[in-house]
Amino acid sequence: MTVPVPLVPLALAAGAALITGAAGVALRKRLGFTVKSNVAILGADEVGKTTLLHFLRYGRILAEVPPTVQQSPGSTFTVAVDGEAKDFVVSHDLPGNDEPAFRSWKAAVRAADVVFYVFRADLVAQEDKQAETTVERHLELIVGWLAASKRPDRRVILIGTHIDLLPESARASRQLKAAVLRSRPIKSHMVKLDDARLVLGSLSTTEAASSLKAAIAGHLD
């Protein structure tokens, strides 16, 4: 005798697999699925995207980091959020070579629950014009992609790196954050990105990277 297939649960499961964002996460939890939020890590060349992804996954700093010239397989990582271990998946480690990379960036943003935008905080804090122009261009693209995808529930975290390259006197948290927030592209796009979160740090040592990871985790609730 053929046992009838429970079509409703199957339909719900299929629907849950297609739903993304906060609603999809909540539904997948109720159905008992292992919930992994999708993260897109974007940024220019040599800002620390690959190093950050590796540290989030393995808790180690890479001795050498070859340039990411084309998208490569990503990784999963787990962080403690409000005392609870939460899983995240980065589908691809993406290049930062501007125009050739933008198609893969756009696809990553569309699929993401959380967007990490990594930039050189040391340069932005010192009002480096080339760095500011690059950041402004990238953030404006992200604003457009998010608006077109009609996913208002996604969180954007701006991650400023390389603060270890600043003079020690310029690294004081309040002064450094104020300097970055004064930057034209950061100031204007914090609002455009629905009050994006800002974290600043370094990936030069395990201790510094651990502090940066904790700061990021604080915005993943």
C-alpha positions in Angstrom: 0.0 0.0 0.0 1.3 3.4 -0.9 1.6 5.8 2.0 0.4 9.3 1.1 3.1 11.9 1.1 2.4 14.8 3.6 2.3 17.5 1.0 1.8 20.5 3.3 4.9 20.0 5.4 6.9 19.5 2.2 5.5 22.7 0.8 6.3 24.6 3.9 9.9 23.2 3.9 10.3 24.2 0.2 8.9 27.7 0.9 11.3 28.1 3.9 14.2 27.3 1.7 13.3 30.1 -0.6 12.5 32.7 2.0 15.5 34.9 3.1 15.9 37.7 5.5 14.5 37.9 9.1 11.2 36.3 8.1 12.9 33.3 6.5 15.2 32.8 9.5 12.2 32.8 11.9 10.3 30.3 9.7 13.3 28.0 9.3 13.7 28.0 13.1 10.1 27.1 13.7 10.4 24.2 11.2 13.5 22.9 12.9 16.0 23.7 10.2 19.6 24.6 11.1 19.7 28.3 10.5 22.7 29.9 8.8 22.5 33.5 7.9 24.1 34.5 4.6 26.9 37.1 4.7 28.4 39.0 1.8 31.9 40.4 2.5 32.7 43.3 0.1 35.5 45.9 -0.2 38.4 47.1 -2.3 41.6 45.2 -2.9 43.9 44.7 0.1 41.5 45.9 2.8 41.4 42.5 4.6 38.4 40.6 3.3 40.2 37.3 3.0 42.0 37.7 6.2 38.8 38.5 8.0 37.0 35.5 6.5 39.8 33.2 7.5 39.9 34.5 11.0 36.2 34.2 11.5 36.4 30.6 10.4 39.6 29.4 12.0 40.6 31.9 14.6 44.0 32.3 13.1 45.8 35.1 11.1 47.2 34.0 7.7 50.9 34.4 7.4 50.6 35.3 3.7 47.4 36.5 1.9 47.6 36.2 -1.9 45.4 38.7 -3.8 41.9 37.5 -4.5 41.7 38.1 -8.3 38.5 36.1 -8.9 35.8 34.8 -6.6 36.7 31.6 -4.8 34.8 29.3 -2.4 33.8 30.9 0.8 33.4 29.4 4.3 31.1 29.2 7.3 31.8 30.6 10.7 30.2 30.6 14.1 30.1 33.5 16.5 28.5 34.0 19.9 25.6 36.4 19.8 24.0 37.2 23.1 25.5 34.1 24.5 24.2 31.9 21.8 26.3 30.3 19.1 25.0 31.4 15.6 26.1 30.1 12.3 26.9 32.2 9.2 27.8 31.3 5.7 29.9 33.3 3.2 29.3 31.7 -0.2 32.3 33.2 -1.9 35.5 35.1 -1.1 35.1 38.0 -3.5 37.7 40.1 -5.3 37.9 43.8 -4.9 39.0 44.8 -8.3 36.2 47.2 -9.0 34.2 46.8 -12.2 35.1 43.2 -12.9 33.9 42.3 -9.4 30.7 44.2 -9.3 28.6 41.5 -10.9 29.6 39.0 -8.2 29.1 41.7 -5.5 25.6 42.4 -6.7 24.7 38.7 -6.6 26.2 38.4 -3.1 24.2 41.4 -1.8 20.9 40.0 -3.2 21.4 36.7 -1.4 22.7 38.2 1.9 21.1 38.6 5.2 24.0 40.6 6.4 26.5 42.7 4.4 30.0 43.4 5.6 31.7 46.3 3.8 35.4 46.4 4.7 37.5 49.5 4.2 40.8 51.1 5.2 39.9 53.1 8.3 43.4 54.4 8.6 43.1 56.1 5.2 39.6 57.4 5.7 40.4 58.8 9.1 43.3 60.8 7.5 41.0 62.0 4.7 42.8 60.2 1.9 40.9 61.4 -1.1 41.4 58.3 -3.2 40.2 56.0 -0.4 37.2 58.2 0.2 36.2 58.2 -3.4 36.5 54.4 -3.6 34.4 54.0 -0.4 31.7 56.4 -1.7 31.5 54.7 -5.0 31.1 51.2 -3.4 28.6 52.3 -0.8 26.4 54.0 -3.4 26.3 50.8 -5.4 25.4 48.8 -2.3 22.6 51.3 -1.5 21.2 50.8 -5.0 21.4 47.0 -4.9 19.7 46.8 -1.6 16.9 49.2 -2.7 16.4 47.2 -5.9 16.1 43.9 -4.0 13.4 45.2 -1.7 14.9 43.6 1.4 14.7 46.2 4.1 15.5 43.8 6.9 19.1 43.3 6.0 21.8 44.7 8.2 25.0 46.4 6.9 28.1 46.6 9.0 30.9 48.9 7.9 34.2 47.4 9.1 37.2 49.7 9.2 40.6 48.0 9.3 44.3 48.8 9.5 44.0 51.1 12.5 47.3 49.7 13.6 48.9 51.8 10.9 47.8 55.0 12.5 50.0 56.8 15.1 49.3 55.6 18.6 47.8 59.0 19.5 45.3 58.6 16.7 44.0 55.2 17.7 42.0 56.3 20.8 38.6 54.9 20.2 36.5 58.0 20.5 38.8 60.3 18.4 39.2 57.6 15.7 35.5 56.9 15.4 34.8 60.6 15.3 37.3 61.1 12.5 35.9 58.2 10.4 32.3 59.4 11.0 33.3 62.9 9.7 34.3 61.3 6.4 31.9 62.3 3.7 31.2 58.8 2.3 30.7 57.3 5.8 28.6 60.1 7.2 26.2 60.2 4.3 25.9 56.4 3.7 25.4 55.5 7.4 21.9 57.1 6.9 21.3 55.8 3.4 22.1 52.3 4.6 19.4 52.5 7.3 21.7 53.3 10.1 24.5 50.9 9.2 26.7 49.8 12.1 30.4 50.9 12.2 33.2 48.9 13.8 36.9 49.7 13.7 39.9 47.5 14.4 42.9 45.6 13.0 43.7 42.2 11.7 47.4 42.5 12.3 47.5 40.2 15.4 45.3 37.4 16.8 44.5 39.7 19.8 43.5 42.6 17.6 41.4 40.3 15.3 39.7 38.8 18.3 38.6 42.2 19.4 37.4 43.1 15.9 35.4 39.8 15.7 33.8 40.5 19.1 32.8 44.0 17.9 31.2 42.6 14.8 29.4 39.9 16.7 27.9 42.7 18.9 26.0 43.9 15.8 24.7 40.5 14.6 21.9 40.2 17.1 
